[in-house]
Amino acid sequence: MTPLSSNAVKERQWHVTLDGEPYAVNNHYSVENPSTGEHLVDVPDCGPEVVDVMVDAADRAQREWGVLPPRQRATVVRRLVALLREHRAEIAHLDAVDGGFPLTMMEVDVDAGLEMAEIFADMALSLGGRTIPVSENLHYTTQQPYGVVARIGAFNHPFFFAISKVAAPLIAGNAVILKAPDQTPLSSLRLAELAAQVLPKNLLLTVSGRGARAGGSIVRHPLIRRIGFIGAPETGRQIQRDAAAVGVKNISLELGGKNAQIVMEDADVSAAASAAVQGMNFTWTAGQSCGSTSRLLVHESIASAVMDRVAALVDEIRVGDPLDAETQMGPVVSEAQYRKTLGAIESGKSDGARVIAGGGRPDNVGDMGWYVQPTVLADVHPYSRLAQEEVFGPVLSVTTFKNENEALEIANSVQYGLTASIWTRDVGRAHRMASKVDAGYVLINGASRHYWGLPFGGVKSSGVGREESLEELVSYTETKTTTVVL
């Protein structure tokens, strides 16, 4: 279908959906266009009273859905995927407009999210239980849904995180309350509208609203006992506290990262440099990704060659209007993220780092919007603020090391442990370092890429739980054990 024009997005009345119809909400808040910094639309700012209505409706819908066989539920989810695929252009446009991400990459995001949903549908039969021969009696397990679960999305991949993260809970037999990202809620609101055409009414409902009010109401709701969250570690810890205050809940957290790409002296310099730029996700989300390899650790013997190549590649990235087909990188999502990113660059410079690419605002974008050049800083001290704290912006720091032990020490010095990348031709060393690096997802001679079906998640402050895999699907069920005494 033809995408909505930018004017159509502005003129449209945005609402939450209940019973397949627009639901009136008294309060609204403003969403901006990060390409201009100007007001884009108003969306519902839902509070506890709206959340209560939504959860009660979802609870009623789940009762019939949860007793269907898993394959039957998967068939319905596939119908939703087919409908959403018809709206690919429209959905990608929404994410480009309210997120500032290049339209071409948001089209890839839509495709990836729908593919992930189909993969979960393929896994439906894996929800079967086991028989366990511990005695002469019959012992078996079954996987049962929680009921109503919550998925709280992130602004950096709005639709991808929406559809790919509701698929597993739905196929597992749950109803889902989807909390739309504060900054980029439009595709999640549209998802609920379209879902109402295919899914049983109220099985998938989107709640928009500013985090502390809407998200907190969801987390504290007594009927919601399973929550999946993607976002900042500070927010993840707050969710744990809020949930624990009202009940015992199963919470999975995919949080931040300060991920290291370690380049040993025997690595392919050109390939490693290209991977460093690709792994930063400059041209996808302006570096606003928890999986970005934002620390490039390079053996001192090849550091100059790697840095020269990285700087040259970064300087070639075209920054501009995300709706322009020639644009490779758009703005960051908000003024707060803009100020944080520029502050991180200045902090690095104050601590002795030098800018070898970017470093400020692009010359070609005028004065409006939250644009930052893709930036590379060399000579970053491994224990400086820039090296230790997640920027969540287009800033790559480069640090050198002398040997394998020092590389691992630097890589493991941060509080995070989401991804890591190791570059070497020595197979033994590659496996040895992979086993010692603090990360839940490791690539050897590869960039920051996801392979759907592999467990993805972090250690330390990067979270708990694994997603994008069978582990995610099963995590939205509870195991019941039954014994038949013979």
Buried (B, 14 or more C-beta within 10 A) or exposed (E): EEBBEBEEBBEEEBBBBBEEEBBEBEEBBEBBBBBBBEEBBEBBBBBBEBBEBBBBBBBBBBEEBBEBEBEEBBBBBBEBBEBBEEBBBBBBBBBBBBBBBBBBBBBEBBBBBBBBBBBBBEBBEEBEBEEEEEEEEEBBBBBBBBBBBBBBBBBBBBBBBBBBBBBBBBBBBBBBBBBBBBBBBBBBBBBBBBBBEBBBBBBBBBBBBBBEBBBBBBBBBEBBBBBBBBBBBEBBEBBBEBBEEEEEBBBBBBBBBBBBBBBBBEBBBEBBBBBBBBBBBBBBBBBBBBBBBBBBBBBEEBBEBBBEBBBEBBEEBEBBBBBEEEBBBBBBBBEEBBEBBBEBBEBBBEBEBEBBBBBEBBEEBEEEBBBBBBBBBBBBBBEBBBBBBBBBBBBBBBBBBEEBEBBBEBBBBBBBBBBBBBBBEBEEBBEBBBEBBBBBBBBBBBBBEBEBBEBBBBBBBBBBBBBBBBBBBBBBBBEEEEEEEE
